[in-house]
Amino acid sequence: MGNNVFSDFDMSGFQTVCEQVKAEIASLDVAGRRKALLTLFGCIDNTTLSGSDTPSGVAAFCRSARGLAVTSLQGPVGVASVCVYPCFVGVAKRELAGSALRVASVAGGFPAGQTSQSIKIEEVRYAVGEGADEVDFVINRGRLLDGDVQYVSDEIAAAKAVCGNEVKLKVIIETGELQSPSNIYGASMLALRAGADFIKTSTGKIAVGATPEAAYAMLCALREFVKISKKTVGFKAAGGITTPDDALFYLFLFRIMFNTQDVSNQIFRIGTSRLTAQLQNLLTF
């Protein structure tokens, strides 16, 4: 992967950051934990990506999402978006019309990404044409691992060209298939340079989804890219995040690595199909 390689993974630095994350979460009082969980709730991409999804089922899912709100001192907090397959974007747009919820669509031959570049880009075009506000686009990991960096860069750039400035492009690098922190860092930097608005850990469709090591490598790349480019780009953790403590880890890892308490869904997301109800129950009095 050429100059994109993260050749010297700092395991001691990673472990130090992880200990800091765990310590900060453990030190939260009741009010502090609630505030952190409220932040997480507002950063959720509420996801339904089942092979058995139906138009009526997606419509019901979206109606339910409209009612997902918890109370904060600043007013009600809802989830960030609903994420669906491209064929259901139109359904979601109709059901969510007039709400603040964004509609996200997976694209690019999800989840494997193993189809022609032209078909992948046409799928992005279809999702955008149906009204998607965001596109979660899978890269061709096989090409990347085979060293064809330009191919992968070109497909990301082409997807971003279709999305333009109005539709956010969230690039899924599928960290569980990239074999090393070096490859994860390189893929992240490649995606960012090619125009990604977010980099995302996983499709959630393989055994290994988000992991602390992968997130650390991705955030190292993101931090370096932001420092050089001065652009606003984000990070999405997805795949196997099933408990509030799982999600809190990624939120606090982001906060510590970027030295900020000001985290919003403009720069941080959690993709989940199972966590939303748990958080709502915890945050509802």
N, C-alpha and C positions, 0 to 999 in steps of 0.2 A: 504493500500500500504506500510505498514511496515516502514522501515527506510528511505524510499524514500520520505516520506511526508514533504512538506514544510509547517510546522505547524503554523508558525507565520507570515502571510503575512503583511508586513510593509506598510500599506496604506499611512501613512504620507510620508514615504520614496519614495513610488511610485509617489505620487502627486508632491513631490519636484522635482523628475527627470523629470516628464512630463512638469512642468513649465520651467525647464531649457531647455528642448528640444524645446519648443515653442518659448522661448526667443532667442535661437541661430538661429532658422530658421527665425524669424522676423527681426533679425539684419543683415541678409545677404545683401550685396550690389549686384549689377547686376552680377559682375564677380564671386562673391562667390556662388551665386545661380546657375549660369551656371556650375561652377565646380562641385557642389553637384549633379546637374541633370545629368552631364556627368558620374559621378561615378555610379549613379543609372542605367543609360542606359546600362553600361557595366556589370551590375549585374542582368539583366533581364533573366529569363527563359521564352522565348516567347512560349506561350502555346496554343495548340489546343486539347481540350478534349471534343468534342461534340459526342453525340450518332449518329449523322449524318455524321461524318467524313468519307471520302472516300479516296482510294489510290491516285486518281488524285487530290483531294482537298488538301491532305497533301503534295503531291509533289509540288503543286503551293505555298502552305504556306512556304515550305522550300526554294523554289527559291526566294520568296519575302524576307525571313529572310536573305539570302545571301547579299541582297542589303541594309539591315538595317545598316547604318553606319553614324555617325556624326563626325564632325571635331573637334579635340582638338589640343592644341599646341604640343602634343606628337604624333599626327597623327590620323588616323581614329579610332573611337571607335564603335565596334559592340556589339550586345547582347551576353550573355554568352552561351545560348543554345536554342535549340528547344525541347519542351516537348510534347510527343505524347503517344498514347496507344501502348502496346507491338506489336500488329499486324502491326503497321506502322513504326517500328524501321528500318527495312530493306529499306523501301522507303526513309526515312529521311537520312539514311547513304549514299545511292546512290546520292541523290540530294545535300548533303552537302560535298561530297568528295572533298578534297583539300582545304576546308575552315577551319577557326579556330573554327567554331561553334561546340559545343558538342551536342550529341544527348542524351536526357534524356527520360526515359520511366517510366510511373507509373506502379506499380505492387503490388501484394499482395491482389488481390480481390478488387481493387479500384472501388468505393470509400468506401464501407462499411467495407471491410476487413473480412467479415463474411463468410469465407469458410475454408476448412481444411488447416492445416499448410502445409501438403505435397503439396497441389495444389498451395498454395501461393508461396512456394519455387520453384516449377516447373515453375511458371510464371516468377519469377526472373531469373531462369536459361534460359528460352526461350528468355527474353529480352536481357540478356547478350550475348547469342549465336547469336542473330541477330545483335549485334554490339553496344548495348547501352553503352555510356560512363558514364552514371549516372542512378540510379534507385531511384525513389521516392516511397517508400514502406509504405503501410498503416498498422498500428497495429490493433489488435483486441481489440477495446475499451471495448466491453462487458466483455471480460475476465479480463481486467484490473480493471474495475469498480467492478467486482465480487471478486476481491482480488487475482486473479491467476497471480501474478507478474512473477513467474517463467516461465509460459507458454509464456507470451509476451516477456520476455527476451530471451527465447530460439528461438522464431521465428525471432527476430531481429538478433541474433547471426548466425542463419542458413542462413539468407539472406546475411549477410556480408561475410560469408564463401564462398558463390557462387560468390559474387562480387570481392572478393580478394582485392589486393592492387591497382589494376588498375582502378576499377570502383567505383565511389563514391556512397555511400548509404545514401540517404536523407530520414530520418524516419519521416513520417507524424503522429503526435499524435492527430490530430483533436480536437483542444482545445475547440471548441464549444460544444462538447459532454462530456467533462471531469468534468464539474459541479463546480469546485472550483480552485483557484490558487494553493492550496495544491496538488491537483491531477495533475495539469499541470506541476508543478515543479517536482513532483515525476515521472511522465511519461517521462519528459525530461531527468532527471538524469538516469532513467532506460535505455532509448535509448542510451545515451552516454556511459554508462558502458558496454552495450551489443555490441558496435562497430559502432554506427552511425558516419558518417562523417559530417552530417548536421542534425539538428532537424528542422522540418518544422511545421508551425502552422496548416494548413488546406488543405483539398482536394479542397476547393472552391465549393464543391457540397452540402453544407448545408447552412442554413440561416445565421449562425454566423461563420464568417471566422476569419481572424486576428483581434485582438483587442489590444489596448495598455496594458491592464492588463495582458492578456495572454502572450504577447511578453516580458513584464517585468519579469514575473515568469520564462519563458523559459530562458531568458538571465541571470537571477540570477543563475539558474542551470548551464548554460554553463560557466559562469565566474568561478564558484566554481570548476567545473570539469577541466577546463583548468589550473587553479591555481595548482591543485593537480597532474594532469596527465602530464602536459607540452605538451599535444598533440595539433595539429592544427585541430580544428573542427569548423563548421560554423552554421549559422542561416539563415533560409529561411522564409520570411513572404509571405503568400499567402492567398487568399480568401477575396474578397470584396475590394481589393486595386485598385481603379479606377481613382484616380487623382494624379497628381504629389505631391501635399501636403500630401496626404495619405502616399505615398512612402517615402517622405522626413522625415516624423515623425519616421519611423522605422530605416532609415539610421542614423539619429541623436541620436536616443535612443541607437543604437548599439555603436556609437562613444563615447557617454558619459559614458555608462556603462563599456566600455573597455578602456576608457581614451586614445583614439587613433584617429588620423585623417587619418591613413593609412588603408583604407578599400578597399578590392578588391573582385572579384567574387570567390576567393578561400575561403573566410570566410563569405560572405554575398550574399544573393540572394533575388530577388523579383519575385514571380510567378504571371504572369498576361496574360490575353488574350486581354485586352482593353487599357492598359496604354502605350504600346510601340509606337503606332502612335502619341499619344499626346506628348510624350517626343521628338520624332524625329522632330515633327513640331516646338516645342519650341526651339530646338537646331540647327535647320537648318536656315542658313542665306540666 
